[in-house]
C-alpha cells in the first residue's frame, strides 16, 4: 500500500536533514536539464565522501529552514535554490567540492529554445557534407553555406546566436550536424555552506595556477620585507644574523677596530694604502717593495682578459692588491720613514 503524500514528504525531508546534519560542507546543485539516468551516473562517479539527493525545492526549503537553529547560517542556501536542484553533503572543503562538480560538466547539443550561454560562432571553411539539400537547410537556418569546388563550404565566419538569446530549433539541428555543441550539461554548484558561511560559486571558481603564483609571490615579498626591517622569526633569523655579521665586519674595518677577525683585513688594507702612497713618492721604495709591486702588476696583467680585436678601446687591467703579511707591512713602513 502506498504511503500518504504527507508521510512521503516528511520522510524525504528527514533524509535531507540527515545529510545536512552529518556533513560539515553542504552545497546546492542545479541539475536542470540533466536526464535522470545521467544524474544517476554522475552520482555513482562521486567519491564516497559525498552524498547527493535530488529533491523538490519546497522540501529543500523546509529542511534548510528547520535546521537553521542547529546549524546557524545554513538557511542562507535558500536564496540559491532555483530550477531543479539537489543537495550535496561532503567532507571536502568548498573549493575541492566545486572542482569535483565542475568535472561533471560536458558539452551538449542544443535542442532548440534554450538560451545560448555564450556567443555561438561559426567559422568559414569546408564542411563534411556532400553537395545536396543540406545546403538549403543550412541557409534556411541562417548559416551562409554554398557549394564550391564540389564541396559544401561556409562562406564567411559569423555569430549565429548571441549570448542570452534563444537558439532556434532549425539552427539547433544544423549545429548538431556540424558537431557544434553550445550547451553544457552537468552539475552546477550554486553555493556552499561551511562553518556558518555561505560561499557562492563566483568565490569558489578560482584559477589555481594564478592563485599559487600570487601566494608564493606574497610569501617571497613578506620574507624580503621581514629581512629588510629586521623582524626575527624562525625563518628569518639565519639571514638576519648573516646580514648583521657582514655589516658589523664592514663597520669594524671602517672604524679600524682590531680583533682576530679584522686584523688580517686591516693589515691588507694598510699594506695596499702604503704601497699606493709609496708609489707616488720618488725614491720611497726599496728594492724589496719594488719587487713586490712589480710582481703584483705582472699578476694583474696576466689575470686581465684580452681585449677583443673589434673593441674601440682597450681596457687597462686593474692593479691587483696583494695581501701583505704583518712582518712585510712593518718592514715596508720602516723603509718609508727611515
PyMOL commands that set and color helices and strands:
alter all, ss='L'
color gray80, all
select helices_A, chain A and resi 5-22+36-45+57-66+74-80+94-102+134-140+169-177+201-204+208-229+237-255+263-279+287-303+326-337
alter helices_A, ss='H'
color red, helices_A
select strands_A, chain A and resi 25-30+50-55+85-90+106-108+120-122+125-126+145-148+151-154+158-161+183-185+188-194+197-200
alter strands_A, ss='S'
color yellow, strands_A
deselect
rebuild
show_as cartoon
